[in-house]
Amino acid sequence: MSETEAPSKDRYIVPALMQGLSVLSLFSRDRPGLTAPEIAQELGLSRTTVFRILHTLQTTGYVSRRDEERVYRLGPAVLSRGFVYLASLDVVELARPALIALRDATGLSTHMAVRDGREVVYVARFPAATTVNSSVQIGTRFPIHATVMGRMMICDWSEAELRALFPELDLPAFTEQTPRSLAALEELLAADRARGYAVSQSFFERGVSSVAAPVRDDLGRTVATINATSVDNYVSLDDMNGRIKDAVLAAAAEISQWMSGKAT
């Protein structure tokens, strides 16, 4: 939308919002990074206007830029809005081969999720090649405390961090297995931390079994979580705590190595 174009006949359209959305629409899997001059030229906007739009989008988390770089990329807020550009994020691209291999090795659907506040947002999905597979889509959100994918995101958190995230006395319940207090959640997290992974059988949804593990960066911080999921297909606890767990942990370790730049 050029600044010199005639205004829209629709008097309810907000020009500044249209310009902001036009900026976001330029990012794609083929063009994950753009500079301000490139955006200005592409949209026919002045550099001052583009700077103000990018500053607003960066402040609200929709784009990001490292201090030493001129290139802007989509930011974490895009995850929480379910944009199709999730696949352009580095962590998803790095995880893709390992998640596909995990799916093929286990015969189960595989996923990756990241944290957004008190929820996890699914950013990658590789469905099993069967008639019954996970119905979770990219952009699906689940509560952190009520899912094993969520618990893996916060299993290393301190008590102070957890209390800041969950200041209330009672936590919302979704099934009989949902922890209903911070103390109950902390008990589960301590076991998850000692085990290094989490297993779910109808923990959040009836008929859904899952094994989840954390993905860490070069500083050991959990930046994402992955799982292998079975839907309406019985998987024994021995298998979940055995061969499936081993495969999920191996995939998480591989992705973590890529994330830290230590992959060979």
KOLMI-122777 format. One record per residue (C-alpha): y, z, x. Coordinates in steps of 0.25 Angstrom, whole numbers, plus 2048, in hexadecimal, padded with zeros to 3 digits. Example, Ala and Ser with C-alpha at 12.3 -4.5 7.8 and 13.67 -1.06 7.14 Angstrom:
REM residues 2
7EE81F831
7FC81D837
REM end
This chain:
REM residues 264
800800800
80D7FB807
81A803806
8207F6802
8177F37F7
81C7F47E8
8198017E2
80D8017D9
80F7FF7CA
80780B7C7
8118167C7
8078217C9
80281C7D7
8078257E2
80B81B7EE
8098267F9
7FB8297F4
7F881B7F3
7FC819802
7F4825806
7E8820800
7EA812806
7EA819813
7DD820811
7D781380C
7D980C819
7CF815820
7C081081F
7B3811827
7B880582F
7C680B831
7C481A832
7D181B83B
7DF816839
7EC81883F
7F9819838
7FF80C83C
7F2805837
7F380C82A
802808829
7FF7F982C
7F37F9823
7FB7FE817
8087F9819
80E80781A
81980C823
81481582F
81C821829
81582081C
80881F822
80B82B82B
80E83381F
80282F818
7F9832824
7FF83F826
7FD843817
7EE83E818
7EC845825
7F2852820
7E9851813
7DD84E81C
7DB840817
7DD83A825
7DC840833
7E183D840
7DF84384E
7EB847855
7E983E860
7E5832858
7ED828850
7E2824847
7E082B839
7D282D832
7CE832825
7CE841824
7C584B81E
7CC84C811
7C683E80E
7B984480E
7BC84D802
7C18427FA
7B48397FC
7BB82D802
7B1822806
7B6822814
7AE82E818
7A582581F
7B0822829
7B083182E
7AA83383C
7A083E838
79A83582D
798829837
792832842
789838838
78482B831
77882883B
77383683B
77483882C
76D82A829
76282E833
76183C82D
75F83581F
75482C824
74D83782C
74C840820
74C837814
75883F80E
76683C80B
770841816
77E845815
78A84A81D
795853817
7A285981C
7AA865817
7B686580F
7BB87280B
7B087A804
7A886D801
7A0863809
7A3854807
79884A809
79C83F813
78F838816
78383480E
77682D811
76D82D805
75E82D807
757820804
74F8257F8
7518257E9
7568337E9
7618377F3
76D83F7F4
77883C7EA
7838427F3
78E8387F5
799837800
7A48407FC
79B84A7F4
7A08587F6
7988657F5
79C8747F7
79A879805
793887801
7898817F7
783876800
77C87580D
78586A812
79187380F
78A87F816
787877822
796874824
79A883824
78E88A82A
79588D837
7A2893830
7A68A1833
7A78AB828
7B78AA828
7B689B826
7AC89C81B
7B58A6814
7C189D815
7B989280E
7B389B804
7BD8A6801
7B78A97F3
7AC8B37F0
7A38AA7E8
79F89C7EB
79C8917E0
78D8907DE
7868827DB
7778877DB
7708937DD
76F8917EC
77E8907EE
78489C7F6
78E8A37EC
7958AB7F6
79B8AA804
7918B4809
7858AC803
78B89F809
78C8A6817
77E8AA816
77989C814
78389781F
77D8A1829
76F89B826
77488D827
77B890835
76E89683A
76688B835
76F87F839
76D87882C
76B87A81D
761877813
763875804
75A8747F8
7618727EB
76C87B7F2
7788747EB
7718697E3
76386A7DC
7598617E2
76185E7EF
75B8637FC
763862809
764865818
77286681E
77786882C
785869833
78B85E83B
794864847
79F85E850
7A186085F
7A686E85C
79A872854
7A2872847
79B86E83A
7A2861836
79885C82C
78A85E826
77F855823
77285681B
76684F816
764850807
75884E7FE
75A84D7EF
74F84F7E4
74584E7EF
73D85B7F3
73F85E802
73886A807
73F87580E
73687381A
73B86581B
74A869819
749873824
74086A82D
74185B82F
74D859826
75586582C
75185F83A
756851836
763857830
76685F83C
763854846
76D84B83E
77885683E
77685884D
77784984F
784847847
78A85484E
78784D85B
78F841857
79A849851
79B85185F
79A844867
78D84986E
78483F868
77C837872
REM end
